Amino acid sequence: MRPLSHFFLCGLGLFLIEWTTANANPVFPSDSTQAVRSDSARSIARYLVRPVEASGSLTGEPSYTISDSEMTWNDYTYSGQVLREIPGSFLADMAQPGDPSELYFDGLGSDHVRYLMDGIGLNEPTTSTMNLYQFPMEFSHEVEFLDGLRAPIYQYNATGALVNFQTYLYSDSVPYSKVRHVEGPYNYLITDGIFSQNIGFNSNINLGFEHQTTDGRFANSVYDGVDIRGTYRYSFDSTNQIAVTDLYYRTKGGMTGGDLPYNSGLGLFDQQLSPLRSLHGNLTYWQHHFQVAYAHGDPNDSASFVTATAFFDYYNFQFGDVSIPYFFTNISRRYGVSVRGSEAIAFTRLNLGAEAVRDETTYNSYASIPTVGRLSVYGDDEFTLLNFVSTGIFGRGDLVSGKFYPALGASFGLGNDIFKVDAGGVISSHVPSLSERYFVTQDFTGNPNLRSETDRLLQITATARLGDSFEFSVKPYLRLIDNPIYYQAQYSGQPEYPSIAAVNLDTRKIYGVDAKVKFSFWKFGGEGGLNYVEERVNGNGVMTLPKYFMSGELYFHDILFTGHLNLRLGIRGKYMTSFMGSELYPVALVYYPAKLNIFGPYGTSDFFLQAKIGDAVLFLTVYNLTGENYVMTPVYPALNNTFEFGVNWPFLN
């Protein structure tokens, strides 16, 4: 690593005026440094002091990346609709704004997936889950994804996958603003505003606000969510910076259980006939994430950087249902420090990191939950030879409340940018969440004797590329889990919510194939994905997910009217085989396998149109063109034929 003196260099805020002929429109470089037009000299002014680009990134090489340019053209309403583009993902969308969706990666759900903001965890510490509505996508300029091979090395309990939202690092010589507004069925409204302003020559402040609301299509399905976020960044020079980030989220919604799953007939798709679990249930969240981060990066070597972050997170969720009667509150917090760095030397790249974290459940209505302390270290050494041979060895150790949980893996790759094959394996541990141990059961007796899972994964990934016109990847994998933690549900009569328990079983085996293709020809383009997942628990097949899930889109893209209209329109669809799915247990924010009815197979299609006029992107989406009755979770029927429209408009003041 570099000498410590390099990490704490301080200098005056230098800037450089770079003169060049300007276009009629502002220029937005890909490095997130905003260049702006000077009205007086009709030239571009750009700061020499730029954000340290690697400050929010992971030290490992992502399996998949979603850039801000892709998100600009995406008609998403929340983060789940962006992340469903990742190969191997299956989004069990509730089709009801604000209600927690379940995003699976290679068969594992939210309790095995870790979500990060600039490398720091977002999952709620007691339940170990995250509602994907709780991170505003307009706060992120890039999403890094690590699949199950390296995810458990870079984050505690991330045996399924890891998603890292990197926040924007603005540098604007004049104020920059952006507005995103979306309208959908049942008075669904989303308004998001961003403002960024440089303060002097070497600091910047950016603020954001988002409001989501809907009346809902069922009784007791009103939803209202607000997030407020901001970042202050000070650059000592082009290699050293400090950033203070704050994200606050608050939401309240009803219909926390959907329709009763016992009605498998047409009533499931009829809002007049289908009974709700409860006419009074509601779920409320508060979350607060605060970070102070120092970053050092080499502007001539993006692979070498160091970050140190101190963080404090506050979580509060409340579930109430006066018809039971029942009211539940859980308040928790997390705080700690994280240090990570990367150094490229000759043919190797060494990634190192360490964390000290404390999770505290400060209040629970029914259970006494102990505090958990954790010390973690990890290392990942990547070696490249002759530009077509690569190997890696990686390891991690977590000391959790006095118990040690190791992880170890290795990979080997052969090929180049045109064709490459990678193979690897990892063995890691998944520690039970606090809710699973202490209050996930309906009588709150919990199961404090739950054992940790031991997860073994083997996978091979083959990728072929032909310039920008064609890309294909396929990944077969095999996952074996010892002592799997499994939710068992018991239904008696017609309860509002079933009685569930978390238990250890003997074995769980998941094997499957992820395939994804992208292509472009002339003015046409498209992409498609195929997930095959088969799961066996204690030797018995389960149908939590469709065995086959296919999705894709085909579009036409052209620039018309002498460059004034950038038009993209097309059709997308999905098809899934029959499945049982998972249900939401709102008291503990967990999803458990449903075993009452088999749904599907289903197929549906959407039409989309996106038009960029100047800097504004307008979009219109018509969902479910054929009006197909289908479900993505057992108790939430999808919308009928509906449409949604909106605008994403950045501008300079």
C-alpha positions in Angstrom: 0.0 0.0 0.0 1.1 3.6 -0.4 2.9 5.5 2.3 0.6 7.2 4.9 1.8 10.6 3.9 0.2 10.1 0.5 -3.2 9.6 2.2 -3.2 12.9 4.1 -1.8 15.3 1.5 -3.6 18.6 1.7 -3.5 21.3 -0.9 -5.2 24.4 -1.9 -8.3 24.0 -4.2 -6.7 24.3 -7.6 -8.8 24.6 -10.6 -8.1 25.0 -14.3 -10.1 26.7 -17.0 -10.1 24.6 -20.2 -11.1 26.6 -23.3 -12.8 24.8 -26.2 -15.6 25.5 -28.5 -19.0 24.7 -27.0 -22.0 22.9 -28.4 -25.5 24.2 -28.1 -26.2 21.8 -25.2 -24.3 21.2 -22.0 -21.8 18.3 -22.0 -22.0 15.6 -19.4 -18.7 13.6 -19.3 -18.9 10.0 -18.2 -16.7 10.5 -15.2 -19.5 12.3 -13.4 -17.6 15.6 -13.5 -20.2 17.9 -14.8 -18.9 20.3 -17.5 -21.0 23.4 -18.1 -21.3 26.0 -20.8 -20.0 29.6 -20.1 -22.6 32.1 -21.4 -20.0 34.9 -21.7 -17.2 33.0 -23.5 -19.3 30.1 -25.0 -16.7 27.8 -23.6 -16.5 24.9 -21.2 -15.2 25.4 -17.6 -14.1 22.3 -15.9 -12.5 21.9 -12.5 -9.1 20.2 -12.3 -10.0 18.9 -8.8 -12.4 16.0 -9.5 -14.1 13.5 -7.2 -12.2 10.5 -6.3 -14.0 8.1 -8.5 -13.4 4.9 -6.5 -14.6 6.3 -3.1 -17.8 4.5 -3.1 -16.9 1.4 -5.1 -16.1 -2.1 -3.9 -12.5 -3.3 -4.2 -13.5 -6.4 -6.0 -14.3 -6.7 -9.7 -18.1 -6.6 -10.1 -19.9 -9.5 -11.8 -22.3 -7.0 -13.4 -22.6 -3.2 -13.5 -25.5 -0.9 -14.1 -24.4 2.6 -15.1 -26.2 5.9 -14.8 -26.6 6.1 -18.6 -28.6 2.8 -18.5 -30.7 4.1 -15.6 -31.5 7.3 -17.4 -33.4 5.3 -20.0 -35.1 3.0 -17.5 -38.7 3.6 -16.7 -38.3 2.3 -13.1 -40.4 3.3 -10.1 -38.1 1.8 -7.5 -34.8 0.0 -7.2 -36.2 -3.5 -7.7 -37.2 -2.7 -11.3 -33.6 -1.7 -12.0 -32.0 -4.7 -10.3 -34.1 -7.2 -12.2 -31.8 -6.6 -15.2 -29.0 -8.5 -13.4 -28.5 -12.0 -14.7 -29.9 -14.7 -12.4 -32.4 -12.4 -10.7 -36.1 -13.0 -10.2 -38.2 -10.2 -8.9 -41.3 -11.3 -7.0 -43.0 -7.9 -7.2 -46.0 -7.3 -5.0 -47.6 -5.1 -7.7 -48.5 -2.8 -4.8 -46.3 0.3 -4.3 -44.3 0.4 -1.1 -44.9 -3.2 -0.1 -41.6 -5.1 0.2 -40.8 -7.1 -2.9 -38.6 -10.2 -2.9 -35.6 -10.2 -5.2 -33.9 -13.6 -5.6 -30.4 -14.2 -7.0 -29.8 -17.8 -8.1 -32.6 -19.0 -5.8 -31.6 -17.1 -2.6 -33.7 -14.3 -1.3 -33.3 -11.1 0.8 -32.0 -12.8 3.9 -29.0 -14.0 1.9 -28.4 -10.8 -0.1 -26.6 -7.7 1.2 -27.4 -4.2 0.0 -24.8 -1.5 0.4 -24.5 2.3 0.0 -20.9 3.2 -0.9 -19.7 -0.1 0.6 -21.6 0.2 3.9 -24.5 -2.1 4.6 -28.2 -1.1 4.4 -29.9 -4.3 5.6 -32.0 -3.9 8.8 -29.8 -5.4 11.6 -32.6 -7.3 13.5 -34.3 -8.9 10.5 -31.4 -8.8 8.0 -33.8 -7.7 5.3 -34.3 -4.6 3.1 -37.3 -3.1 1.4 -36.2 -2.2 -2.1 -38.3 0.9 -2.0 -36.0 2.3 0.7 -33.2 3.3 -1.6 -33.8 6.2 -4.0 -32.3 5.3 -7.4 -31.8 9.0 -8.2 -29.1 8.9 -5.4 -27.1 6.4 -7.3 -24.9 6.8 -10.5 -23.8 3.2 -10.6 -24.8 -0.2 -9.2 -22.2 -2.8 -8.6 -23.2 -6.5 -8.4 -21.2 -9.4 -7.1 -22.7 -12.9 -7.5 -22.4 -15.7 -4.9 -18.8 -16.5 -5.8 -17.2 -13.3 -4.3 -20.2 -11.7 -2.4 -19.6 -13.6 0.9 -16.0 -12.4 0.8 -16.9 -8.7 0.6 -19.7 -8.6 3.0 -20.9 -10.5 6.1 -23.7 -13.0 5.4 -23.8 -12.2 1.7 -23.8 -15.8 0.6 -26.4 -15.1 -2.1 -25.3 -11.9 -3.7 -24.1 -8.3 -3.0 -25.5 -5.1 -4.4 -23.6 -1.8 -3.9 -25.3 1.5 -4.8 -22.6 4.1 -5.5 -23.8 7.6 -4.8 -23.2 10.6 -7.1 -20.1 12.7 -6.7 -20.9 16.0 -8.4 -18.5 18.8 -9.4 -20.4 21.7 -11.0 -19.2 25.2 -11.7 -22.8 26.4 -11.8 -25.8 24.8 -9.9 -27.0 21.6 -11.4 -30.6 20.3 -10.9 -32.7 17.3 -12.0 -36.3 16.5 -11.7 -37.9 13.1 -12.1 -41.7 12.7 -12.1 -43.7 9.5 -12.7 -47.5 9.0 -12.8 -49.2 5.6 -12.8 -52.5 3.9 -12.0 -54.5 4.5 -8.8 -53.0 8.0 -8.4 -49.5 6.6 -8.1 -47.1 9.7 -8.1 -43.3 9.9 -7.7 -41.5 13.2 -7.6 -37.8 13.3 -7.1 -35.6 16.5 -7.1 -31.9 16.9 -7.0 -29.8 20.0 -6.5 -26.0 20.3 -6.6 -23.8 23.3 -6.1 -20.0 23.8 -5.8 -18.9 25.8 -2.8 -15.7 27.5 -3.6 -13.1 25.6 -5.6 -12.9 22.3 -3.8 -16.2 21.4 -2.1 -19.6 20.5 -3.2 -23.0 20.0 -1.7 -25.9 18.0 -3.2 -29.4 17.5 -1.9 -32.3 15.3 -2.9 -35.9 14.8 -2.0 -38.4 12.1 -3.2 -42.0 11.6 -2.5 -44.1 8.5 -3.5 -47.8 8.1 -2.9 -50.8 6.1 -4.1 -54.4 5.6 -3.2 -54.0 1.9 -4.0 -56.4 -0.4 -5.9 -57.6 -2.4 -2.8 -59.1 -1.3 0.5 -56.4 -0.4 3.0 -53.7 0.0 0.4 -52.8 3.7 0.7 -49.0 4.3 0.6 -46.9 7.3 1.3 -43.1 7.4 1.3 -40.6 10.2 1.7 -36.8 10.2 1.5 -34.4 13.1 2.1 -30.7 12.8 1.3 -27.6 14.9 1.0 -23.8 14.8 0.6 -21.2 17.3 1.4 -17.8 16.6 -0.2 -14.5 18.4 0.4 -11.5 17.7 -1.9 -8.2 18.5 -0.4 -6.7 17.9 -3.9 -7.3 15.6 -6.8 -6.4 12.5 -4.8 -7.8 13.1 -1.3 -11.4 13.9 -0.2 -13.8 13.6 2.7 -17.5 13.2 2.3 -20.4 13.4 4.7 -23.6 11.5 3.5 -27.0 11.4 5.1 -30.1 9.4 3.9 -33.4 9.5 5.7 -36.4 7.4 4.7 -39.9 7.2 6.1 -42.9 5.3 4.8 -46.3 4.1 5.8 -48.6 1.7 3.9 -51.5 -0.7 4.4 -52.3 -4.1 2.8 -49.3 -5.7 4.4 -50.5 -9.3 3.8 -52.2 -9.1 0.4 -55.1 -11.4 -0.5 -55.8 -14.5 1.5 -54.0 -17.3 -0.4 -56.7 -19.9 0.2 -58.7 -18.5 -2.7 -57.0 -19.9 -5.8 -59.9 -19.3 -8.2 -60.9 -16.2 -10.1 -61.5 -14.3 -6.8 -57.8 -13.7 -6.6 -58.0 -11.4 -9.5 -61.2 -9.6 -8.5 -60.8 -6.8 -6.1 -64.5 -7.0 -5.3 -64.5 -10.7 -4.5 -61.0 -11.4 -3.2 -60.9 -10.9 0.6 -57.9 -9.1 2.1 -55.9 -10.5 5.0 -56.9 -7.5 7.0 -58.7 -4.2 6.4 -56.7 -2.6 9.2 -53.1 -3.8 9.0 -50.3 -1.2 8.4 -46.5 -1.2 8.3 -44.4 1.9 9.0 -40.7 2.4 8.5 -38.1 5.0 9.6 -34.5 4.6 8.5 -31.6 7.0 8.9 -28.1 6.3 7.5 -25.2 8.6 8.3 -21.7 8.2 6.9 -18.4 10.1 7.2 -15.9 8.8 4.6 -12.3 9.6 3.7 -11.0 8.5 0.3 -7.6 8.5 -1.3 -7.3 7.6 -5.0 -4.6 7.8 -7.6 -5.9 9.7 -10.6 -3.4 7.8 -12.8 -4.4 4.4 -11.5 -8.1 3.8 -10.7 -7.3 0.4 -9.3 -5.4 1.9 -6.3 -7.4 3.6 -3.6 -8.1 3.5 0.1 -11.3 4.5 1.9 -12.1 4.7 5.6 -15.8 5.2 6.7 -17.5 5.7 10.1 -21.2 5.1 10.0 -24.3 5.2 12.2 -27.7 3.7 11.1 -31.1 3.9 12.9 -34.0 1.6 12.1 -37.6 1.6 13.3 -40.4 -0.5 12.0 -43.9 -0.8 13.4 -46.7 -3.2 12.4 -50.2 -2.7 13.6 -53.5 -4.4 13.1 -56.4 -3.5 15.4 -58.5 -6.4 14.1 -56.4 -9.0 15.8 -55.8 -6.7 17.9 -52.0 -6.4 17.6 -49.3 -3.8 17.6 -45.6 -4.4 17.3 -42.5 -2.1 17.4 -38.8 -2.9 16.7 -36.1 -0.2 17.1 -32.5 -1.0 16.3 -29.3 0.7 15.4 -25.9 -0.1 13.8 -22.6 1.7 14.1 -19.0 1.0 13.3 -16.1 1.7 11.0 -15.0 0.2 7.7 -11.6 0.4 6.0 -11.0 -1.0 2.5 -8.3 -0.6 -0.1 -6.9 -1.8 -3.4 -3.4 -1.8 -4.8 -2.3 -2.8 -8.3 1.3 -4.0 -8.6 2.7 -5.5 -11.8 0.4 -8.4 -12.7 -1.5 -8.5 -9.4 -4.3 -6.6 -7.7 -4.6 -6.9 -3.9 -7.9 -6.0 -2.2 -8.1 -5.8 1.6 -10.7 -4.7 4.0 -11.8 -4.7 7.7 -14.9 -3.8 9.7 -15.8 -3.3 13.3 -19.6 -3.3 13.7 -22.1 -3.3 16.6 -25.8 -4.2 16.1 -28.2 -3.2 18.9 -31.9 -3.9 19.1 -32.8 -1.1 21.5 -36.5 -1.9 21.8 -38.7 -4.9 20.8 -42.3 -5.1 21.9 -42.2 -8.8 22.8 -38.7 -10.1 22.8 -35.4 -9.4 24.6 -32.7 -9.4 21.9 -29.0 -9.2 22.8 -26.4 -6.9 21.2 -24.1 -8.4 18.6 -20.6 -7.2 18.0 -18.6 -8.2 14.9 -15.0 -7.9 13.7 -14.3 -8.8 10.1 -11.3 -8.9 7.8 -11.1 -10.0 4.2 -8.5 -10.3 1.4 -8.7 -10.9 -2.3 -5.6 -11.3 -4.5 -6.1 -11.3 -8.3 -3.3 -12.3 -10.6 -3.2 -11.8 -14.4 -0.7 -13.4 -16.8 -0.2 -12.6 -20.5 -3.6 -10.8 -20.5 -5.6 -14.1 -21.0 -4.9 -16.1 -17.8 -6.3 -14.9 -14.5 -6.4 -16.5 -11.0 -7.7 -15.4 -7.7 -7.7 -16.5 -4.1 -9.8 -14.9 -1.5 -10.7 -15.3 2.1 -12.7 -13.8 5.0 -13.0 -14.1 8.7 -15.9 -12.9 10.9 -15.7 -12.9 14.7 -19.3 -12.6 15.8 -20.1 -12.5 19.5 -17.0 -14.6 20.3 -17.6 -17.2 17.5 -15.4 -17.4 14.4 -16.9 -17.9 10.9 -14.4 -18.4 8.1 -14.8 -18.2 4.3 -12.4 -19.2 1.5 -12.6 -19.3 -2.3 -10.6 -19.4 -5.5 -11.2 -18.7 -9.2 -9.5 -19.3 -12.5 -10.1 -17.6 -15.8 -8.9 -18.1 -19.4 -9.6 -15.8 -22.3 -9.8 -12.2 -23.4 -12.3 -9.5 -24.1 -13.8 -11.6 -27.0 -14.2 -14.9 -25.3 -13.5 -15.9 -21.7 -14.3 -18.7 -19.3 -14.1 -18.3 -15.5 -14.6 -21.1 -12.9 -14.5 -20.9 -9.2 -15.8 -22.0 -5.9 -16.3 -20.7 -2.3 -17.2 -22.1 1.1 -18.8 -19.7 3.5 -21.1 -19.3 6.5 -24.5 -17.7 6.9 -25.3 -16.7 10.5 -29.0 -16.7 11.6 -30.6 -13.2 11.9 -31.7 -11.9 15.3 -35.3 -12.1 14.3 -35.0 -15.8 13.4 -33.5 -16.6 16.8 -35.6 -14.5 19.0 -39.0 -13.4 17.7 -39.8 -14.6 14.2 -42.4 -17.1 15.6 -45.9 -15.9 16.2 -45.6 -16.7 20.0 -42.2 -15.0 20.1 -40.5 -17.9 21.7 -38.1 -17.9 18.8 -35.4 -20.5 18.2 -32.1 -19.3 20.0 -30.5 -22.7 19.1 -30.5 -22.1 15.4 -27.1 -23.2 13.8 -25.3 -21.3 11.1 -25.5 -22.5 7.5 -22.5 -23.8 5.7 -22.7 -22.9 2.0 -20.6 -24.4 -0.8 -20.9 -23.0 -4.3 -19.3 -24.1 -7.6 -19.9 -22.2 -10.8 -18.6 -21.7 -14.3 -19.2 -18.5 -16.4 -18.6 -18.2 -20.1 -18.8 -14.8 -21.9 -18.6 -14.0 -25.6 -18.4 -10.5 -27.0 -18.3 -9.0 -30.5 -17.6 -5.3 -30.1 -20.7 -3.4 -29.0 -23.0 -5.5 -31.3 -23.2 -8.8 -29.4 -22.7 -10.2 -25.9 -23.6 -13.5 -24.5 -23.0 -15.1 -21.1 -24.0 -18.3 -19.5 -23.4 -19.5 -15.9 -24.2 -23.0 -14.6 -23.9 -23.4 -10.8 -24.3 -25.8 -8.0 -25.0 -24.8 -4.4 -25.0 -27.1 -1.4 -26.1 -25.8 2.0 -25.7 -27.7 5.3 -28.0 -26.9 8.2 -30.2 -24.6 6.0 -32.4 -22.2 7.9 -35.9 -22.8 6.6 -39.3 -21.2 7.4 -42.2 -23.5 8.2 -45.8 -22.2 8.2 -48.8 -23.7 9.8 -52.3 -22.7 8.7 -55.4 -23.6 10.8 -58.7 -22.4 9.5 -58.6 -18.9 8.0 -56.1 -17.0 10.0 -55.1 -13.4 9.1 -51.4 -14.5 9.4 -50.1 -18.1 9.8 -47.9 -19.3 12.6 -44.3 -19.6 11.3 -41.1 -21.0 12.7 -37.4 -20.9 11.7 -35.7 -24.3 11.9 -32.5 -26.0 10.7 -33.0 -28.8 8.2 -30.4 -31.3 7.0 -29.6 -30.2 3.4 -30.6 -27.7 0.8 -29.4 -28.1 -2.8 -29.9 -25.4 -5.5 -28.6 -25.9 -9.0 -29.4 -23.9 -12.1 -28.2 -21.9 -15.1 -28.2 -18.2 -15.8 -28.0 -17.0 -19.4 -28.2 -13.5 -20.8 -27.8 -12.1 -24.4 -27.5 -8.5 -25.7 -27.4 -7.5 -29.3 -27.7 -4.5 -31.7 -28.1 -4.4 -35.4 -28.6 -1.3 -37.4 -31.3 0.6 -35.5 -32.6 -2.4 -33.6 -31.4 -3.8 -30.3 -32.5 -6.3 -27.7 -31.6 -8.4 -24.8 -33.0 -11.5 -23.1 -32.4 -13.7 -20.1 -33.1 -17.2 -19.0 -33.1 -18.5 -15.4 -33.3 -22.2 -14.6 -33.5 -23.0 -10.9 -34.2 -26.3 -9.2 -34.2 -26.6 -5.5 -34.4 -29.6 -3.2 -34.7 -29.4 0.6 -34.0 -32.6 2.6 -34.2 -34.4 -0.8 -37.7 -33.1 -1.6 -38.3 -30.7 -4.5 -39.8 -27.3 -3.8 -41.4 -24.8 -6.0 -40.7 -21.5 -4.3 -39.5 -20.1 -7.7 -40.5 -21.0 -11.2 -38.2 -23.6 -12.6 -37.9 -21.6 -15.8 -38.1 -17.8 -16.0 -37.5 -16.0 -19.3 -37.5 -12.2 -19.9 -36.4 -10.0 -22.7 -37.0 -6.9 -24.8 -36.7 -5.9 -28.5 -36.6 -2.2 -29.4 -36.0 0.3 -32.2 -33.6 3.2 -31.5 -33.0 6.2 -33.8 -32.1 9.9 -33.7 -34.6 12.0 -35.6 -35.2 15.6 -36.7 -31.6 16.5 -37.1 -30.6 15.3 -33.7 -33.4 16.9 -31.7 -35.3 13.6 -30.9 -33.6 10.5 -29.6 -36.3 7.9 -29.8 -36.4 4.4 -28.3 -39.5 2.2 -28.5 -40.2 -1.5 -28.2 -41.8 -4.4 -26.4 -40.7 -6.5 -23.5 -42.1 -9.6 -21.9 -41.6 -12.4 -19.4 -42.7 -16.0 -19.1 -42.5 -18.3 -16.0 -43.5 -21.8 -15.3 -45.7 -22.8 -12.4 -44.6 -22.1 -8.8 -45.8 -21.6 -5.3 -43.8 -18.6 -4.3 -43.2 -16.9 -1.0 -45.5 -14.9 1.3 -44.6 -11.8 3.4 -44.8 -12.1 7.2 -45.0 -8.4 8.1 -44.3 -8.8 11.8 -40.7 -9.9 11.1 -40.3 -8.5 7.5 -39.4 -12.0 6.3 -40.6 -14.1 3.4 -41.6 -17.8 3.9 -42.4 -20.5 1.3 -46.0 -20.8 0.5 -47.3 -24.3 0.1 -51.0 -23.9 -0.5 -51.6 -23.3 -4.2 -49.7 -23.7 -7.4 -49.8 -20.7 -9.8 -48.9 -20.4 -13.4 -47.5 -20.8 -15.9 -47.8 -17.2 -16.9 -46.7 -14.9 -19.8 -47.1 -11.2 -20.2 -45.8 -8.3 -22.3 -45.4 -4.5 -22.0 -44.9 -1.7 -24.5 -42.5 1.1 -23.8 -41.6 4.4 -25.5 -38.7 6.6 -24.4 -37.8 9.9 -26.1 -34.9 12.2 -25.3 -35.6 15.9 -26.2 -32.6 18.0 -25.3 -31.6 16.7 -21.9 -35.1 15.6 -20.8 -36.1 11.9 -21.2 -39.8 11.3 -21.5 -41.2 7.8 -21.2 -44.5 6.0 -21.5 -45.1 2.3 -20.6 -48.2 0.2 -21.2 -48.1 -2.7 -18.8 -49.7 -6.2 -19.4 -50.9 -5.6 -23.0 -53.1 -8.7 -23.1 -54.6 -8.1 -19.6 -53.2 -11.5 -18.4 -54.2 -12.5 -14.9 -51.0 -13.6 -13.2 -49.2 -13.3 -9.9 -45.5 -12.9 -9.0 -46.2 -13.7 -5.4 -49.0 -15.9 -4.3 -51.2 -13.3 -2.7 -50.6 -10.2 -4.8 -52.3 -10.3 -8.2 -50.5 -8.2 -10.9 -52.1 -5.2 -12.4 -54.4 -5.5 -15.4 -53.7 -3.5 -18.6 -52.5 -0.1 -17.3 -50.1 2.6 -18.3 -47.5 4.9 -16.7 -45.7 8.0 -17.9 -43.0 10.3 -16.6 -40.0 12.6 -17.3 -36.4 12.6 -16.2 -35.1 16.1 -16.8 -31.5 17.3 -15.8 -30.7 21.0 -16.3 -28.2 23.7 -15.4 -29.4 26.8 -13.6 
